[in-house]
Amino acid sequence: MSVIRTHTYSVDPADLEEFLARRASLIGTVRETHPGLTTTRLVKLDDGTYSDTWHWESDAQMGAALAAIATFPEAPLAMALTKDATVQNGQVVDER
């Protein structure tokens, strides 16, 4: 069963373009080194924060990528442009 990891955070509007470029670089690196990342989706919420959801084929694949996060120089570069970040993991129960 697939799993997701959802980050919620704020990004200063002046930093958004740079953040999107850094996030895209991080996603590319993760996909190259850790198969199983099927979809990412960044949504701007009504309150101005962002919900960033990453879908994985399995918990094991997500876990392996998370264990290697320190080896991705793009991760701290992207997250340096965020504020008030929170994260949650979940298992997909129904998807249509």
C-alpha positions in Angstrom: 0.0 0.0 0.0 1.3 3.5 -0.8 2.3 6.0 1.8 2.6 9.8 1.9 4.7 12.3 3.7 3.1 15.8 4.0 5.0 18.9 5.0 3.2 22.1 5.8 5.2 25.4 5.9 5.3 29.0 4.9 7.5 30.6 2.2 8.1 34.3 1.9 6.6 35.4 -1.5 9.9 37.0 -2.4 11.6 33.5 -2.1 8.9 31.5 -3.9 10.6 31.3 -7.3 13.9 30.2 -5.7 12.2 27.8 -3.4 10.4 26.1 -6.4 13.7 25.7 -8.2 15.4 24.2 -5.1 12.4 21.9 -4.5 12.5 20.7 -8.1 16.2 20.0 -7.8 15.6 18.0 -4.6 12.8 16.0 -6.2 15.0 15.1 -9.1 17.8 13.9 -6.9 15.5 11.9 -4.7 13.9 10.2 -7.8 17.4 9.4 -9.3 18.7 7.8 -6.1 15.5 6.4 -4.5 12.9 4.8 -6.7 9.4 4.7 -5.4 8.6 8.5 -5.3 5.5 8.5 -7.6 4.0 11.9 -7.2 4.7 15.2 -5.4 2.1 18.0 -5.1 2.6 21.5 -3.7 -0.7 23.3 -2.8 -1.0 26.9 -1.6 -3.7 26.8 1.1 -6.2 29.6 1.8 -4.2 30.8 4.8 -1.1 31.3 2.6 0.8 28.3 3.8 1.8 25.4 1.6 1.0 21.7 1.8 3.7 19.6 0.1 2.7 16.0 -0.3 5.1 13.3 -1.5 3.5 9.9 -2.5 5.7 6.7 -2.2 5.0 3.2 -3.5 5.9 1.7 -0.1 6.9 2.6 3.4 10.2 0.9 2.9 11.1 3.1 -0.1 10.1 6.3 1.8 12.0 5.1 4.8 15.2 4.5 2.8 15.0 8.0 1.3 14.4 9.6 4.7 17.4 7.7 6.1 19.5 9.2 3.3 18.2 12.8 3.6 21.5 14.0 5.0 23.2 13.0 1.7 21.0 15.3 -0.3 22.5 18.8 -0.3 19.4 20.1 -1.9 17.2 19.4 1.2 18.6 22.0 3.5 18.9 24.5 0.7 15.2 24.1 -0.1 14.0 24.0 3.5 16.1 27.1 4.4 13.5 29.1 2.6 10.6 27.8 4.7 9.2 28.7 8.1 7.1 27.0 10.7 7.4 23.6 9.1 5.5 20.5 10.3 5.4 17.0 8.9 3.1 14.0 9.0 3.3 10.5 7.5 0.3 8.5 6.5 -0.9 5.4 4.7 -3.3 5.7 1.7 -6.5 3.9 2.6 -8.6 4.8 -0.4 -7.8 6.5 -3.7 -10.1 6.9 -6.6 
